[in-house]
Amino acid sequence: MRITLEVSDDQLRHIERAFRRRRFDSLEETVTVLAELAVGSWVDWLSGQGRYTSLTEQYTEWIESIYVRILPKDECPTADRLYNSFNVPFGRAQYIARVLSDKTLTRWRQRAIERLRSAMATRLDEVEGWVKKGDGELNAEIRVDKLSYRELKGVCDRLFEQYPDEFVPPEYKLKMGLYCVQIPAVSFRRIYEALER
């Protein structure tokens, strides 16, 4: 069945503000997908498939659907985005962003690994030069987002378990929402190659 939906100018302004960054060039296509999500949510509720135990659980499912269907494929959940674009209270936005990130949906993890590899690739030749000169104790700094850092930490934890006597783990500081990671030159190549697995 095909239906036609009329959206007021005020509603359209709210949708456009919420989805300044979106997957589709056309705002009309964004509104169409949003309407599909809304109808699907109500039908799930009417059929008993979508019963939520809390408002947070409901928000989490709705927001996950928005990330999967409307927002750019390379965007992962952040509390700032949920707070600023969708007016979710900040404490709840932090929780929902963490829950969605912890689900480690494949596409977000893959994007995080790609961003991490890209950041490391820009320093790889320089770092290998240090190692050849015998300066393996030098650190190369890269800056990554939270999900990329999480992937890096997972790789480093595995490498430390495998090579406890020779693997030198990186150090990090959190600055303005980015992780500034100091990776020892002697560990750099091993971490970079481990990201391919």
C-alpha positions in Angstrom: 0.0 0.0 0.0 1.3 3.5 -0.9 0.3 6.5 1.2 1.0 10.2 0.9 2.1 12.1 4.0 2.0 15.9 4.3 4.8 17.4 6.5 4.4 20.9 7.8 7.0 23.6 7.3 7.7 23.5 11.0 8.2 19.7 11.1 10.4 19.9 8.0 12.6 22.5 9.7 13.0 20.2 12.7 13.9 17.3 10.5 16.4 19.3 8.5 18.1 20.6 11.6 18.3 17.1 13.1 19.7 15.6 9.9 22.1 18.2 8.6 24.4 15.4 8.0 22.5 12.6 6.4 23.0 9.7 3.9 20.7 11.1 1.2 21.1 14.3 -0.8 17.4 14.8 -0.9 15.6 15.9 2.3 12.5 14.4 0.8 14.1 10.9 0.8 15.2 11.5 4.4 11.6 12.3 5.4 10.4 9.2 3.6 12.7 6.9 5.4 11.9 8.6 8.7 8.2 8.1 8.1 8.9 4.4 7.3 10.7 4.0 10.6 7.9 5.8 12.5 5.2 3.6 11.0 7.3 0.5 11.6 7.8 1.4 15.2 4.0 2.0 15.8 3.1 -1.3 14.0 5.6 -3.1 16.2 4.0 -1.6 19.2 0.5 -2.5 18.0 1.5 -6.1 17.2 3.2 -6.5 20.6 6.7 -6.9 19.0 8.0 -3.5 20.2 7.3 -3.3 24.0 9.9 -1.3 25.9 10.6 -1.5 29.6 11.9 2.0 29.7 12.0 5.2 27.7 15.8 4.8 27.4 15.3 1.3 25.8 12.9 2.9 23.3 15.2 5.8 22.5 18.1 3.3 22.0 16.2 1.3 19.4 14.9 4.4 17.6 18.3 6.0 17.5 20.0 2.7 16.3 17.4 2.6 13.4 18.3 6.2 12.6 22.0 5.4 12.4 21.4 2.3 10.3 18.9 3.9 7.9 19.4 7.7 7.7 22.7 9.0 9.0 25.9 8.7 7.0 27.4 5.2 7.0 30.7 6.4 8.4 29.1 8.1 11.4 29.1 6.3 14.7 27.0 7.2 17.8 28.2 10.1 20.0 26.6 11.7 23.0 27.1 15.2 21.4 25.2 14.2 18.3 22.3 12.7 20.3 22.1 15.7 22.6 22.4 18.4 19.9 20.5 16.8 17.0 17.9 14.7 18.8 17.4 16.6 22.1 18.2 13.6 24.2 19.1 14.6 27.8 22.9 14.5 28.0 23.2 11.8 30.6 20.9 9.6 28.7 22.7 10.5 25.4 26.0 9.4 26.9 24.5 6.1 28.0 22.8 5.4 24.7 25.9 6.3 22.7 27.9 3.9 24.9 25.3 1.1 24.5 25.2 1.4 20.7 29.0 1.5 20.6 29.3 -1.5 22.8 27.1 -3.4 20.5 30.1 -3.0 18.1 28.0 -3.2 15.0 30.3 -4.5 12.3 30.2 -1.4 10.1 31.1 0.9 13.0 34.0 -1.3 14.0 35.2 -1.6 10.5 35.1 2.2 10.0 37.0 2.6 13.3 39.7 0.2 12.2 39.9 2.0 8.8 40.3 5.4 10.5 43.0 3.9 12.8 44.9 2.3 9.9 44.8 5.6 8.0 46.1 7.6 11.0 49.0 5.1 11.5 49.7 4.9 7.7 50.7 8.6 7.7 53.4 7.9 10.2 54.6 4.4 9.1 57.5 5.4 6.9 58.8 7.9 9.4 58.6 5.4 12.3 60.3 2.7 10.3 63.1 5.2 9.6 63.5 5.7 13.3 63.8 1.9 13.9 66.4 1.5 11.2 68.5 4.3 12.8 68.2 2.6 16.2 65.7 5.1 17.6 63.1 2.5 18.4 62.3 4.1 21.8 60.9 7.2 20.1 57.1 7.6 20.2 54.9 8.5 17.2 51.7 10.3 18.2 48.4 9.7 16.4 45.0 11.1 17.2 42.0 9.0 17.0 38.3 8.9 18.1 37.0 6.8 20.9 35.9 3.8 18.8 39.3 3.8 16.9 41.0 3.9 20.3 38.9 1.0 21.5 40.0 -1.1 18.5 43.6 -0.1 19.1 43.4 -1.1 22.8 42.0 -4.5 21.8 44.8 -5.1 19.4 47.4 -4.0 21.9 45.9 -6.2 24.7 46.1 -9.3 22.3 49.7 -8.4 21.3 50.8 -8.0 25.0 49.3 -11.4 25.8 51.2 -13.0 22.9 54.5 -11.2 23.4 54.6 -10.1 27.1 58.4 -9.7 27.2 58.9 -7.7 24.0 55.7 -5.7 23.2 55.9 -2.1 24.5 52.3 -0.8 24.8 51.3 2.7 23.8 50.3 5.5 26.2 47.5 7.9 25.7 45.9 11.1 26.8 42.4 12.3 26.2 42.2 15.8 24.8 39.0 17.5 23.6 37.3 14.2 22.8 40.2 12.7 20.9 42.7 10.1 22.1 46.3 11.3 21.6 48.2 8.0 21.5 52.0 7.7 21.8 53.0 4.5 20.1 56.6 3.3 20.6 58.4 2.9 17.3 59.4 -0.7 18.1 55.7 -1.6 18.4 54.3 0.5 15.6 54.6 -2.0 12.7 53.4 -4.9 14.7 50.2 -3.0 15.7 49.7 -1.8 12.2 49.9 -5.3 10.8 47.7 -6.8 13.5 44.9 -4.4 12.4 44.7 -6.4 9.1 43.6 -9.6 10.9 
